[in-house]
Amino acid sequence: MKKKSIILCSLVVICAIGLVTSINIDWPVDFNKADGDIAKAAKFSRKQVSEKLTNMEELLQTDSAFRDDIVVAQVVMQTRALQFGTLVDMSNEVAGNIPAFAEVLKEMNASREMVDNVASSLAESAEKLNAALGGEECPDLAQSTINASLAYTTLQKQNNLANRFIETTDKYLETAQGDDKLKLVRDQWLDYQQMTAALEDDKASAEALAKKGNLLSGEKALAAVANFDIAERIVVLQSCELAQAMKLPNQIGRVIRPKVLENEISKLCNAQKEFLSVKPRKIDSHNAQKEVLAHRKIDSHNAQKDILAHRKIDSYNALMIGNVISQTAAASNSVKLNRRPKIEN
């Protein structure tokens, strides 16, 4: 029963970025050359992507541009998937007792099984990618990478829920006071969608979101974040760190410098580690789930920090990342990839 609980808990864990960028793995990247390759990557055809994925293990070792694109895309997918799931939790926390939000929260909660499935696919892809980067043979690497991209694409089809929460909040606040926690969650969904617009090169949505704007100042947002539990705070600040590095609009990123933000996340992760190591607790499925999730969120921080420290990710690169993800998902129709390899005797 305990083993079953741990397995179920793992399905809830969306961010396993630490598996992708273990400090024991050396994946040198020519970052000066990367920006030139990014423009080419954005124009990959489905055929080109399919051809590269069929030879993925070798290319991860020999093609720095390809390796860089795959790893960064994996980090972005996992960071955003974790952000989505966390914002669903935060939405329930701040609006669960407000009748006006009942419908949108019902639909958010109905998406939980799908979010769990996305988590499972991303975790599998991360494990295989990490192994391949370390030189291990991973015959299913290409397919698991495609499956992760398909899973992430499925998650993105739920993004209208973010818009609905924003709209519901704005309408509710026309006649109600609303506290800063509710406003923060609304603003976090808006920031999430601003990154969505950048990844999809959706200028119309970007302009509409910018027009809506944030309800809280960056300073008030930072103060409101402190009212959530530590695991949720870590995710909010990690998402801010990614947006800040990509030079995308971000409520909190406007008022906190990158190094200060990095240090704050590290402090929270260390505090969570200490809490988990000393707090006596009843071992049941709920606490096990929370503990596994908390550990994975902590592990993700160092991995994301490594990615952001070594690569300049700006809004132009966001389009590249979006294309790598979508074209990888599209490669699922490749005849080569779907054909079982011949086993030599």
WOVEN-V79416 format. One record per residue. N is the residue number from 1. RES is the residue in one small letter. OMEGA is omega in radians with two decimals (* if undefined). NEAR is the number of other C-alpha atoms within 8 Angstrom. Layout:
n:N res:RES omega:OMEGA near:NEAR
n:N res:RES omega:OMEGA near:NEAR
This chain:
n:1 res:m omega:3.13 near:4
n:2 res:k omega:3.13 near:6
n:3 res:k omega:3.13 near:6
n:4 res:k omega:3.14 near:7
n:5 res:s omega:-3.14 near:11
n:6 res:i omega:3.12 near:12
n:7 res:i omega:3.12 near:8
n:8 res:l omega:3.11 near:9
n:9 res:c omega:-3.10 near:14
n:10 res:s omega:3.12 near:11
n:11 res:l omega:-3.14 near:11
n:12 res:v omega:-3.08 near:12
n:13 res:v omega:-3.06 near:14
n:14 res:i omega:-3.01 near:16
n:15 res:c omega:3.08 near:14
n:16 res:a omega:-3.02 near:15
n:17 res:i omega:-3.14 near:15
n:18 res:g omega:3.12 near:13
n:19 res:l omega:-3.03 near:9
n:20 res:v omega:-3.00 near:14
n:21 res:t omega:3.11 near:10
n:22 res:s omega:-3.11 near:9
n:23 res:i omega:3.12 near:5
n:24 res:n omega:-3.10 near:4
n:25 res:i omega:-3.14 near:8
n:26 res:d omega:3.08 near:7
n:27 res:w omega:-3.09 near:6
n:28 res:p omega:-3.12 near:5
n:29 res:v omega:3.05 near:8
n:30 res:d omega:-3.02 near:8
n:31 res:f omega:3.08 near:9
n:32 res:n omega:-3.14 near:5
n:33 res:k omega:-2.99 near:8
n:34 res:a omega:-3.07 near:11
n:35 res:d omega:3.09 near:9
n:36 res:g omega:3.13 near:7
n:37 res:d omega:-3.12 near:9
n:38 res:i omega:-3.13 near:12
n:39 res:a omega:3.10 near:9
n:40 res:k omega:-3.11 near:8
n:41 res:a omega:-3.11 near:10
n:42 res:a omega:-3.09 near:11
n:43 res:k omega:3.10 near:7
n:44 res:f omega:3.00 near:12
n:45 res:s omega:3.10 near:7
n:46 res:r omega:-3.13 near:10
n:47 res:k omega:-3.14 near:9
n:48 res:q omega:3.14 near:8
n:49 res:v omega:-3.14 near:12
n:50 res:s omega:-3.14 near:13
n:51 res:e omega:3.13 near:8
n:52 res:k omega:-3.10 near:9
n:53 res:l omega:3.12 near:9
n:54 res:t omega:-3.14 near:9
n:55 res:n omega:-2.94 near:8
n:56 res:m omega:-3.08 near:10
n:57 res:e omega:-3.14 near:10
n:58 res:e omega:-3.10 near:7
n:59 res:l omega:3.10 near:12
n:60 res:l omega:-3.13 near:12
n:61 res:q omega:-2.98 near:11
n:62 res:t omega:-3.07 near:6
n:63 res:d omega:-3.04 near:8
n:64 res:s omega:-3.13 near:12
n:65 res:a omega:3.13 near:12
n:66 res:f omega:-3.14 near:9
n:67 res:r omega:-3.12 near:11
n:68 res:d omega:-3.13 near:10
n:69 res:d omega:-3.10 near:11
n:70 res:i omega:-3.10 near:9
n:71 res:v omega:-3.13 near:9
n:72 res:v omega:3.10 near:10
n:73 res:a omega:3.12 near:12
n:74 res:q omega:3.14 near:11
n:75 res:v omega:-3.14 near:11
n:76 res:v omega:3.13 near:8
n:77 res:m omega:-3.07 near:9
n:78 res:q omega:3.11 near:13
n:79 res:t omega:-3.11 near:12
n:80 res:r omega:3.09 near:10
n:81 res:a omega:3.08 near:15
n:82 res:l omega:3.13 near:12
n:83 res:q omega:-3.14 near:12
n:84 res:f omega:-3.12 near:8
n:85 res:g omega:3.14 near:10
n:86 res:t omega:3.12 near:10
n:87 res:l omega:3.03 near:11
n:88 res:v omega:3.10 near:11
n:89 res:d omega:-3.12 near:8
n:90 res:m omega:3.10 near:10
n:91 res:s omega:3.09 near:12
n:92 res:n omega:-3.11 near:9
n:93 res:e omega:-3.03 near:7
n:94 res:v omega:-3.04 near:10
n:95 res:a omega:-3.08 near:9
n:96 res:g omega:-3.12 near:11
n:97 res:n omega:3.14 near:5
n:98 res:i omega:-3.07 near:7
n:99 res:p omega:-3.09 near:6
n:100 res:a omega:-3.09 near:7
n:101 res:f omega:-3.02 near:11
n:102 res:a omega:-3.05 near:9
n:103 res:e omega:-3.11 near:7
n:104 res:v omega:3.11 near:10
n:105 res:l omega:3.09 near:12
n:106 res:k omega:-3.14 near:8
n:107 res:e omega:3.08 near:9
n:108 res:m omega:-3.10 near:10
n:109 res:n omega:3.10 near:8
n:110 res:a omega:-3.13 near:7
n:111 res:s omega:-3.03 near:9
n:112 res:r omega:-3.13 near:8
n:113 res:e omega:3.12 near:7
n:114 res:m omega:3.12 near:8
n:115 res:v omega:3.11 near:13
n:116 res:d omega:3.12 near:12
n:117 res:n omega:3.07 near:10
n:118 res:v omega:3.13 near:14
n:119 res:a omega:-3.12 near:14
n:120 res:s omega:-3.12 near:13
n:121 res:s omega:3.14 near:12
n:122 res:l omega:3.13 near:15
n:123 res:a omega:3.12 near:11
n:124 res:e omega:3.13 near:9
n:125 res:s omega:-3.14 near:13
n:126 res:a omega:-3.14 near:13
n:127 res:e omega:-3.11 near:10
n:128 res:k omega:3.12 near:12
n:129 res:l omega:3.12 near:11
n:130 res:n omega:3.14 near:12
n:131 res:a omega:-3.14 near:11
n:132 res:a omega:3.11 near:13
n:133 res:l omega:3.11 near:12
n:134 res:g omega:3.07 near:8
n:135 res:g omega:3.13 near:7
n:136 res:e omega:3.07 near:7
n:137 res:e omega:-3.14 near:7
n:138 res:c omega:-3.07 near:9
n:139 res:p omega:-3.12 near:5
n:140 res:d omega:-3.04 near:7
n:141 res:l omega:-3.10 near:13
n:142 res:a omega:-3.11 near:11
n:143 res:q omega:3.13 near:9
n:144 res:s omega:3.09 near:12
n:145 res:t omega:3.09 near:11
n:146 res:i omega:3.14 near:12
n:147 res:n omega:3.11 near:11
n:148 res:a omega:3.12 near:12
n:149 res:s omega:3.09 near:12
n:150 res:l omega:3.14 near:9
n:151 res:a omega:3.13 near:12
n:152 res:y omega:3.11 near:12
n:153 res:t omega:3.08 near:10
n:154 res:t omega:3.10 near:8
n:155 res:l omega:-3.10 near:12
n:156 res:q omega:3.10 near:7
n:157 res:k omega:3.10 near:7
n:158 res:q omega:-3.03 near:9
n:159 res:n omega:3.08 near:9
n:160 res:n omega:3.08 near:7
n:161 res:l omega:3.09 near:10
n:162 res:a omega:3.12 near:11
n:163 res:n omega:-3.12 near:11
n:164 res:r omega:3.11 near:9
n:165 res:f omega:3.10 near:12
n:166 res:i omega:-3.11 near:12
n:167 res:e omega:3.13 near:8
n:168 res:t omega:3.12 near:10
n:169 res:t omega:-3.12 near:11
n:170 res:d omega:3.13 near:8
n:171 res:k omega:3.14 near:8
n:172 res:y omega:-3.08 near:9
n:173 res:l omega:3.06 near:9
n:174 res:e omega:-3.09 near:6
n:175 res:t omega:-3.12 near:6
n:176 res:a omega:-3.11 near:6
n:177 res:q omega:-3.12 near:5
n:178 res:g omega:3.13 near:7
n:179 res:d omega:-3.07 near:6
n:180 res:d omega:3.10 near:10
n:181 res:k omega:3.09 near:10
n:182 res:l omega:-3.13 near:12
n:183 res:k omega:3.12 near:12
n:184 res:l omega:-3.12 near:13
n:185 res:v omega:3.08 near:12
n:186 res:r omega:-3.13 near:11
n:187 res:d omega:3.11 near:14
n:188 res:q omega:3.05 near:11
n:189 res:w omega:3.12 near:13
n:190 res:l omega:3.09 near:14
n:191 res:d omega:3.10 near:11
n:192 res:y omega:-3.12 near:10
n:193 res:q omega:3.06 near:12
n:194 res:q omega:3.06 near:13
n:195 res:m omega:3.07 near:11
n:196 res:t omega:-3.14 near:8
n:197 res:a omega:3.14 near:12
n:198 res:a omega:-3.13 near:14
n:199 res:l omega:-3.11 near:13
n:200 res:e omega:-3.10 near:9
n:201 res:d omega:-3.11 near:7
n:202 res:d omega:-3.05 near:9
n:203 res:k omega:-3.14 near:8
n:204 res:a omega:3.12 near:6
n:205 res:s omega:3.12 near:9
n:206 res:a omega:3.14 near:11
n:207 res:e omega:3.14 near:8
n:208 res:a omega:3.13 near:8
n:209 res:l omega:3.11 near:11
n:210 res:a omega:3.12 near:7
n:211 res:k omega:3.09 near:6
n:212 res:k omega:3.10 near:6
n:213 res:g omega:3.10 near:8
n:214 res:n omega:3.11 near:8
n:215 res:l omega:-3.12 near:7
n:216 res:l omega:2.98 near:12
n:217 res:s omega:3.12 near:8
n:218 res:g omega:-3.14 near:11
n:219 res:e omega:3.13 near:9
n:220 res:k omega:3.11 near:9
n:221 res:a omega:3.11 near:13
n:222 res:l omega:3.12 near:9
n:223 res:a omega:-3.13 near:8
n:224 res:a omega:3.13 near:11
n:225 res:v omega:-3.10 near:11
n:226 res:a omega:-3.13 near:8
n:227 res:n omega:3.09 near:7
n:228 res:f omega:-3.12 near:8
n:229 res:d omega:-2.94 near:7
n:230 res:i omega:3.14 near:8
n:231 res:a omega:3.11 near:9
n:232 res:e omega:3.11 near:10
n:233 res:r omega:3.12 near:12
n:234 res:i omega:-3.11 near:13
n:235 res:v omega:3.13 near:12
n:236 res:v omega:-3.09 near:11
n:237 res:l omega:3.06 near:10
n:238 res:q omega:3.11 near:11
n:239 res:s omega:3.07 near:11
n:240 res:c omega:-3.14 near:11
n:241 res:e omega:3.12 near:12
n:242 res:l omega:3.14 near:10
n:243 res:a omega:3.14 near:13
n:244 res:q omega:3.13 near:12
n:245 res:a omega:3.12 near:11
n:246 res:m omega:-3.14 near:12
n:247 res:k omega:3.11 near:9
n:248 res:l omega:3.12 near:12
n:249 res:p omega:3.13 near:10
n:250 res:n omega:-3.07 near:10
n:251 res:q omega:-3.09 near:14
n:252 res:i omega:-3.11 near:11
n:253 res:g omega:-3.12 near:14
n:254 res:r omega:-2.99 near:8
n:255 res:v omega:3.13 near:8
n:256 res:i omega:-3.11 near:8
n:257 res:r omega:-3.08 near:8
n:258 res:p omega:-3.11 near:9
n:259 res:k omega:3.11 near:6
n:260 res:v omega:3.12 near:8
n:261 res:l omega:3.12 near:11
n:262 res:e omega:3.14 near:10
n:263 res:n omega:-3.14 near:8
n:264 res:e omega:3.11 near:8
n:265 res:i omega:3.13 near:12
n:266 res:s omega:3.12 near:9
n:267 res:k omega:3.13 near:8
n:268 res:l omega:3.13 near:11
n:269 res:c omega:3.13 near:11
n:270 res:n omega:3.12 near:8
n:271 res:a omega:3.13 near:8
n:272 res:q omega:3.09 near:12
n:273 res:k omega:-3.13 near:10
n:274 res:e omega:3.14 near:8
n:275 res:f omega:-3.11 near:8
n:276 res:l omega:-3.08 near:8
n:277 res:s omega:-3.05 near:6
n:278 res:v omega:-3.04 near:6
n:279 res:k omega:3.03 near:6
n:280 res:p omega:-3.08 near:4
n:281 res:r omega:3.07 near:5
n:282 res:k omega:-3.12 near:5
n:283 res:i omega:3.03 near:6
n:284 res:d omega:-3.04 near:6
n:285 res:s omega:-3.11 near:10
n:286 res:h omega:3.14 near:6
n:287 res:n omega:3.10 near:10
n:288 res:a omega:3.12 near:12
n:289 res:q omega:-3.13 near:14
n:290 res:k omega:-3.10 near:9
n:291 res:e omega:3.12 near:9
n:292 res:v omega:-3.14 near:12
n:293 res:l omega:-3.13 near:12
n:294 res:a omega:3.13 near:10
n:295 res:h omega:-3.12 near:9
n:296 res:r omega:3.11 near:12
n:297 res:k omega:3.10 near:13
n:298 res:i omega:-3.13 near:12
n:299 res:d omega:-3.09 near:11
n:300 res:s omega:-3.03 near:12
n:301 res:h omega:-3.11 near:13
n:302 res:n omega:3.13 near:9
n:303 res:a omega:3.13 near:13
n:304 res:q omega:3.14 near:12
n:305 res:k omega:3.13 near:9
n:306 res:d omega:-3.14 near:9
n:307 res:i omega:-3.06 near:9
n:308 res:l omega:-3.12 near:11
n:309 res:a omega:-3.03 near:7
n:310 res:h omega:-3.11 near:7
n:311 res:r omega:3.07 near:7
n:312 res:k omega:-3.14 near:9
n:313 res:i omega:3.13 near:11
n:314 res:d omega:-3.04 near:10
n:315 res:s omega:3.08 near:10
n:316 res:y omega:3.10 near:7
n:317 res:n omega:3.12 near:11
n:318 res:a omega:3.10 near:12
n:319 res:l omega:3.09 near:13
n:320 res:m omega:-3.11 near:13
n:321 res:i omega:3.11 near:13
n:322 res:g omega:3.13 near:11
n:323 res:n omega:3.11 near:14
n:324 res:v omega:-3.14 near:14
n:325 res:i omega:-3.08 near:10
n:326 res:s omega:-3.13 near:10
n:327 res:q omega:3.06 near:12
n:328 res:t omega:3.09 near:14
n:329 res:a omega:-3.13 near:12
n:330 res:a omega:-3.12 near:8
n:331 res:a omega:3.12 near:13
n:332 res:s omega:-3.13 near:10
n:333 res:n omega:-3.10 near:7
n:334 res:s omega:3.11 near:9
n:335 res:v omega:-3.12 near:6
n:336 res:k omega:-3.08 near:7
n:337 res:l omega:-3.10 near:14
n:338 res:n omega:3.14 near:8
n:339 res:r omega:3.14 near:6
n:340 res:r omega:3.13 near:5
n:341 res:p omega:3.12 near:4
n:342 res:k omega:-3.12 near:4
n:343 res:i omega:-3.14 near:4
n:344 res:e omega:3.08 near:3
n:345 res:n omega:* near:2
